[in-house]
Amino acid sequence: MFHCLIEIEDKNAKEILKAIEIENEHYVKARIEKNRLICEIESDNINSFIRTVDDLLQAISLSMRIIKE
């Protein structure tokens, strides 16, 4: 089993979660704690795991850029 925990502290954490949750709802467990976005990914397949982590990081990055503009 592969496991990844990503924590991002940002004042716009709730907005970032809203932007990423539709695409990742079946693959990523995400929640907000104060100003932190916490995402957990688990998979038995390394290829699926890597793709999910990569997709999530790209979605978060794009969301942060759009929100800050």
N, CA, C and O atoms as CSV, one atom per row, in Angstrom:
chain,resi,resn,atom,element,x,y,z
A,1,MET,N,N,0.860,-1.183,0.000
A,1,MET,CA,C,0.000,0.000,0.000
A,1,MET,C,C,0.896,1.233,0.000
A,1,MET,O,O,1.857,1.316,0.764
A,2,PHE,N,N,0.577,2.163,-0.843
A,2,PHE,CA,C,1.291,3.432,-0.930
A,2,PHE,C,C,0.409,4.508,-0.305
A,2,PHE,O,O,-0.805,4.526,-0.510
A,3,HIS,N,N,1.030,5.401,0.458
A,3,HIS,CA,C,0.284,6.418,1.184
A,3,HIS,C,C,1.015,7.756,1.085
A,3,HIS,O,O,2.238,7.821,1.208
A,4,CYS,N,N,0.249,8.814,0.863
A,4,CYS,CA,C,0.816,10.156,0.794
A,4,CYS,C,C,-0.094,11.112,1.561
A,4,CYS,O,O,-1.318,11.059,1.434
A,5,LEU,N,N,0.517,11.981,2.352
A,5,LEU,CA,C,-0.203,13.015,3.075
A,5,LEU,C,C,0.380,14.355,2.639
A,5,LEU,O,O,1.580,14.594,2.777
A,6,ILE,N,N,-0.471,15.220,2.116
A,6,ILE,CA,C,-0.052,16.539,1.660
A,6,ILE,C,C,-0.768,17.570,2.511
A,6,ILE,O,O,-1.993,17.542,2.628
A,7,GLU,N,N,-0.010,18.482,3.107
A,7,GLU,CA,C,-0.588,19.567,3.911
A,7,GLU,C,C,-0.122,20.890,3.327
A,7,GLU,O,O,1.072,21.112,3.122
A,8,ILE,N,N,-1.079,21.760,3.064
A,8,ILE,CA,C,-0.774,23.080,2.522
A,8,ILE,C,C,-1.439,24.115,3.406
A,8,ILE,O,O,-2.656,24.099,3.591
A,9,GLU,N,N,-0.640,25.011,3.948
A,9,GLU,CA,C,-1.186,26.090,4.760
A,9,GLU,C,C,-1.365,27.308,3.867
A,9,GLU,O,O,-0.405,27.818,3.289
A,10,ASP,N,N,-2.614,27.770,3.761
A,10,ASP,CA,C,-2.934,28.896,2.887
A,10,ASP,C,C,-4.242,29.507,3.359
A,10,ASP,O,O,-5.170,28.789,3.732
A,11,LYS,N,N,-4.316,30.831,3.343
A,11,LYS,CA,C,-5.552,31.495,3.775
A,11,LYS,C,C,-6.739,31.153,2.875
A,11,LYS,O,O,-7.889,31.341,3.271
A,12,ASN,N,N,-6.472,30.656,1.678
A,12,ASN,CA,C,-7.525,30.286,0.734
A,12,ASN,C,C,-7.752,28.774,0.676
A,12,ASN,O,O,-8.220,28.258,-0.339
A,13,ALA,N,N,-7.429,28.072,1.745
A,13,ALA,CA,C,-7.516,26.610,1.749
A,13,ALA,C,C,-8.915,26.106,1.380
A,13,ALA,O,O,-9.043,25.133,0.636
A,14,LYS,N,N,-9.953,26.750,1.887
A,14,LYS,CA,C,-11.321,26.308,1.582
A,14,LYS,C,C,-11.637,26.443,0.099
A,14,LYS,O,O,-12.279,25.569,-0.483
A,15,GLU,N,N,-11.188,27.533,-0.513
A,15,GLU,CA,C,-11.437,27.748,-1.938
A,15,GLU,C,C,-10.653,26.749,-2.785
A,15,GLU,O,O,-11.146,26.274,-3.808
A,16,ILE,N,N,-9.445,26.435,-2.360
A,16,ILE,CA,C,-8.638,25.447,-3.081
A,16,ILE,C,C,-9.322,24.086,-3.011
A,16,ILE,O,O,-9.398,23.377,-4.014
A,17,LEU,N,N,-9.816,23.722,-1.840
A,17,LEU,CA,C,-10.524,22.450,-1.685
A,17,LEU,C,C,-11.727,22.391,-2.610
A,17,LEU,O,O,-11.945,21.374,-3.268
A,18,LYS,N,N,-12.503,23.447,-2.672
A,18,LYS,CA,C,-13.669,23.469,-3.563
A,18,LYS,C,C,-13.258,23.258,-5.016
A,18,LYS,O,O,-13.952,22.580,-5.774
A,19,ALA,N,N,-12.133,23.839,-5.395
A,19,ALA,CA,C,-11.680,23.740,-6.779
A,19,ALA,C,C,-11.191,22.344,-7.141
A,19,ALA,O,O,-11.310,21.933,-8.296
A,20,ILE,N,N,-10.649,21.612,-6.186
A,20,ILE,CA,C,-10.071,20.302,-6.512
A,20,ILE,C,C,-10.966,19.120,-6.170
A,20,ILE,O,O,-10.734,18.019,-6.668
A,21,GLU,N,N,-11.979,19.316,-5.337
A,21,GLU,CA,C,-12.711,18.166,-4.817
A,21,GLU,C,C,-13.526,17.413,-5.854
A,21,GLU,O,O,-13.672,16.197,-5.730
A,22,ILE,N,N,-14.057,18.065,-6.855
A,22,ILE,CA,C,-14.874,17.367,-7.854
A,22,ILE,C,C,-14.029,16.377,-8.638
A,22,ILE,O,O,-14.426,15.228,-8.829
A,23,GLU,N,N,-12.864,16.822,-9.090
A,23,GLU,CA,C,-12.001,15.954,-9.896
A,23,GLU,C,C,-11.410,14.807,-9.081
A,23,GLU,O,O,-11.173,13.724,-9.616
A,24,ASN,N,N,-11.174,15.035,-7.811
A,24,ASN,CA,C,-10.439,14.067,-6.996
A,24,ASN,C,C,-11.278,13.346,-5.949
A,24,ASN,O,O,-10.718,12.650,-5.102
A,25,GLU,N,N,-12.593,13.488,-5.976
A,25,GLU,CA,C,-13.402,12.974,-4.872
A,25,GLU,C,C,-13.309,11.472,-4.653
A,25,GLU,O,O,-13.504,11.013,-3.528
A,26,HIS,N,N,-13.020,10.696,-5.679
A,26,HIS,CA,C,-12.946,9.244,-5.504
A,26,HIS,C,C,-11.526,8.755,-5.210
A,26,HIS,O,O,-11.325,7.592,-4.860
A,27,TYR,N,N,-10.549,9.642,-5.354
A,27,TYR,CA,C,-9.156,9.236,-5.229
A,27,TYR,C,C,-8.430,9.867,-4.044
A,27,TYR,O,O,-7.416,9.344,-3.580
A,28,VAL,N,N,-8.950,10.984,-3.562
A,28,VAL,CA,C,-8.266,11.749,-2.532
A,28,VAL,C,C,-9.233,12.059,-1.391
A,28,VAL,O,O,-10.355,12.511,-1.621
A,29,LYS,N,N,-8.790,11.812,-0.168
A,29,LYS,CA,C,-9.557,12.241,1.006
A,29,LYS,C,C,-8.994,13.599,1.406
A,29,LYS,O,O,-7.819,13.712,1.754
A,30,ALA,N,N,-9.831,14.624,1.355
A,30,ALA,CA,C,-9.355,15.975,1.654
A,30,ALA,C,C,-10.236,16.619,2.712
A,30,ALA,O,O,-11.441,16.381,2.781
A,31,ARG,N,N,-9.589,17.450,3.540
A,31,ARG,CA,C,-10.323,18.157,4.586
A,31,ARG,C,C,-9.594,19.462,4.906
A,31,ARG,O,O,-8.451,19.680,4.505
A,32,ILE,N,N,-10.296,20.310,5.636
A,32,ILE,CA,C,-9.734,21.582,6.074
A,32,ILE,C,C,-9.567,21.543,7.588
A,32,ILE,O,O,-10.470,21.120,8.309
A,33,GLU,N,N,-8.422,21.980,8.058
A,33,GLU,CA,C,-8.166,22.183,9.484
A,33,GLU,C,C,-7.546,23.568,9.622
A,33,GLU,O,O,-6.394,23.789,9.249
A,34,LYS,N,N,-8.330,24.493,10.165
A,34,LYS,CA,C,-7.935,25.902,10.262
A,34,LYS,C,C,-7.639,26.417,8.856
A,34,LYS,O,O,-8.522,26.385,7.999
A,35,ASN,N,N,-6.434,26.886,8.598
A,35,ASN,CA,C,-6.076,27.374,7.264
A,35,ASN,C,C,-5.249,26.355,6.492
A,35,ASN,O,O,-4.460,26.722,5.621
A,36,ARG,N,N,-5.429,25.080,6.810
A,36,ARG,CA,C,-4.647,24.033,6.148
A,36,ARG,C,C,-5.541,23.112,5.346
A,36,ARG,O,O,-6.583,22.656,5.816
A,37,LEU,N,N,-5.111,22.852,4.134
A,37,LEU,CA,C,-5.732,21.845,3.289
A,37,LEU,C,C,-4.936,20.563,3.502
A,37,LEU,O,O,-3.721,20.541,3.306
A,38,ILE,N,N,-5.614,19.510,3.899
A,38,ILE,CA,C,-4.953,18.230,4.154
A,38,ILE,C,C,-5.533,17.198,3.200
A,38,ILE,O,O,-6.740,16.958,3.185
A,39,CYS,N,N,-4.658,16.590,2.405
A,39,CYS,CA,C,-5.076,15.597,1.411
A,39,CYS,C,C,-4.348,14.287,1.681
A,39,CYS,O,O,-3.143,14.269,1.936
A,40,GLU,N,N,-5.100,13.190,1.620
A,40,GLU,CA,C,-4.524,11.862,1.796
A,40,GLU,C,C,-4.840,11.011,0.575
A,40,GLU,O,O,-5.962,10.985,0.071
A,41,ILE,N,N,-3.808,10.322,0.125
A,41,ILE,CA,C,-3.951,9.445,-1.040
A,41,ILE,C,C,-3.434,8.072,-0.641
A,41,ILE,O,O,-2.377,7.954,-0.020
A,42,GLU,N,N,-4.181,7.039,-0.998
A,42,GLU,CA,C,-3.752,5.656,-0.780
A,42,GLU,C,C,-4.056,4.843,-2.023
A,42,GLU,O,O,-5.086,5.028,-2.671
A,43,SER,N,N,-3.148,3.947,-2.342
A,43,SER,CA,C,-3.370,3.074,-3.489
A,43,SER,C,C,-2.500,1.830,-3.355
A,43,SER,O,O,-1.426,1.861,-2.754
A,44,ASP,N,N,-2.981,0.755,-3.919
A,44,ASP,CA,C,-2.191,-0.484,-3.973
A,44,ASP,C,C,-1.330,-0.534,-5.231
A,44,ASP,O,O,-0.401,-1.336,-5.320
A,45,ASN,N,N,-1.635,0.310,-6.186
A,45,ASN,CA,C,-0.952,0.306,-7.476
A,45,ASN,C,C,-0.044,1.530,-7.583
A,45,ASN,O,O,-0.524,2.660,-7.496
A,46,ILE,N,N,1.248,1.323,-7.770
A,46,ILE,CA,C,2.207,2.425,-7.798
A,46,ILE,C,C,1.935,3.386,-8.950
A,46,ILE,O,O,2.067,4.598,-8.777
A,47,ASN,N,N,1.561,2.877,-10.116
A,47,ASN,CA,C,1.297,3.761,-11.259
A,47,ASN,C,C,0.088,4.655,-10.999
A,47,ASN,O,O,0.129,5.853,-11.280
A,48,SER,N,N,-0.964,4.091,-10.475
A,48,SER,CA,C,-2.157,4.861,-10.131
A,48,SER,C,C,-1.839,5.887,-9.051
A,48,SER,O,O,-2.298,7.027,-9.112
A,49,PHE,N,N,-1.064,5.481,-8.077
A,49,PHE,CA,C,-0.663,6.357,-6.980
A,49,PHE,C,C,0.102,7.573,-7.502
A,49,PHE,O,O,-0.208,8.706,-7.133
A,50,ILE,N,N,1.081,7.345,-8.342
A,50,ILE,CA,C,1.886,8.437,-8.902
A,50,ILE,C,C,1.028,9.371,-9.735
A,50,ILE,O,O,1.164,10.590,-9.624
A,51,ARG,N,N,0.151,8.831,-10.565
A,51,ARG,CA,C,-0.732,9.667,-11.391
A,51,ARG,C,C,-1.645,10.521,-10.519
A,51,ARG,O,O,-1.857,11.700,-10.804
A,52,THR,N,N,-2.180,9.932,-9.465
A,52,THR,CA,C,-3.085,10.667,-8.581
A,52,THR,C,C,-2.358,11.793,-7.859
A,52,THR,O,O,-2.873,12.908,-7.779
A,53,VAL,N,N,-1.178,11.518,-7.339
A,53,VAL,CA,C,-0.397,12.557,-6.657
A,53,VAL,C,C,-0.061,13.673,-7.638
A,53,VAL,O,O,-0.204,14.852,-7.315
A,54,ASP,N,N,0.382,13.306,-8.827
A,54,ASP,CA,C,0.725,14.301,-9.847
A,54,ASP,C,C,-0.487,15.144,-10.225
A,54,ASP,O,O,-0.392,16.370,-10.279
A,55,ASP,N,N,-1.608,14.511,-10.483
A,55,ASP,CA,C,-2.841,15.241,-10.838
A,55,ASP,C,C,-3.265,16.185,-9.715
A,55,ASP,O,O,-3.646,17.328,-9.967
A,56,LEU,N,N,-3.198,15.706,-8.493
A,56,LEU,CA,C,-3.590,16.526,-7.340
A,56,LEU,C,C,-2.697,17.755,-7.216
A,56,LEU,O,O,-3.190,18.869,-7.039
A,57,LEU,N,N,-1.393,17.554,-7.310
A,57,LEU,CA,C,-0.471,18.682,-7.179
A,57,LEU,C,C,-0.674,19.709,-8.298
A,57,LEU,O,O,-0.590,20.914,-8.059
A,58,GLN,N,N,-0.938,19.235,-9.506
A,58,GLN,CA,C,-1.213,20.157,-10.602
A,58,GLN,C,C,-2.501,20.934,-10.362
A,58,GLN,O,O,-2.554,22.138,-10.613
A,59,ALA,N,N,-3.533,20.260,-9.880
A,59,ALA,CA,C,-4.813,20.918,-9.608
A,59,ALA,C,C,-4.664,21.954,-8.494
A,59,ALA,O,O,-5.219,23.049,-8.586
A,60,ILE,N,N,-3.927,21.617,-7.459
A,60,ILE,CA,C,-3.702,22.565,-6.359
A,60,ILE,C,C,-2.925,23.772,-6.867
A,60,ILE,O,O,-3.276,24.912,-6.561
A,61,SER,N,N,-1.889,23.532,-7.628
A,61,SER,CA,C,-1.068,24.619,-8.165
A,61,SER,C,C,-1.895,25.564,-9.031
A,61,SER,O,O,-1.804,26.783,-8.886
A,62,LEU,N,N,-2.695,25.006,-9.925
A,62,LEU,CA,C,-3.545,25.819,-10.792
A,62,LEU,C,C,-4.560,26.604,-9.973
A,62,LEU,O,O,-4.774,27.791,-10.220
A,63,SER,N,N,-5.178,25.958,-9.011
A,63,SER,CA,C,-6.166,26.628,-8.159
A,63,SER,C,C,-5.548,27.793,-7.398
A,63,SER,O,O,-6.150,28.862,-7.296
A,64,MET,N,N,-4.364,27.591,-6.872
A,64,MET,CA,C,-3.698,28.654,-6.117
A,64,MET,C,C,-3.365,29.832,-7.015
A,64,MET,O,O,-3.513,30.983,-6.604
A,65,ARG,N,N,-2.920,29.566,-8.227
A,65,ARG,CA,C,-2.610,30.665,-9.156
A,65,ARG,C,C,-3.862,31.447,-9.536
A,65,ARG,O,O,-3.835,32.677,-9.588
A,66,ILE,N,N,-4.960,30.737,-9.801
A,66,ILE,CA,C,-6.204,31.406,-10.195
A,66,ILE,C,C,-6.758,32.232,-9.041
A,66,ILE,O,O,-7.175,33.372,-9.247
A,67,ILE,N,N,-6.771,31.688,-7.856
A,67,ILE,CA,C,-7.317,32.377,-6.693
A,67,ILE,C,C,-6.510,33.630,-6.368
A,67,ILE,O,O,-7.083,34.641,-5.962
A,68,LYS,N,N,-5.215,33.582,-6.535
A,68,LYS,CA,C,-4.366,34.711,-6.171
A,68,LYS,C,C,-4.330,35.804,-7.231
A,68,LYS,O,O,-3.790,36.881,-6.979
A,69,GLU,N,N,-4.890,35.552,-8.407
A,69,GLU,CA,C,-4.902,36.585,-9.459
A,69,GLU,C,C,-5.965,37.614,-9.220
A,69,GLU,O,O,-6.108,38.548,-10.009
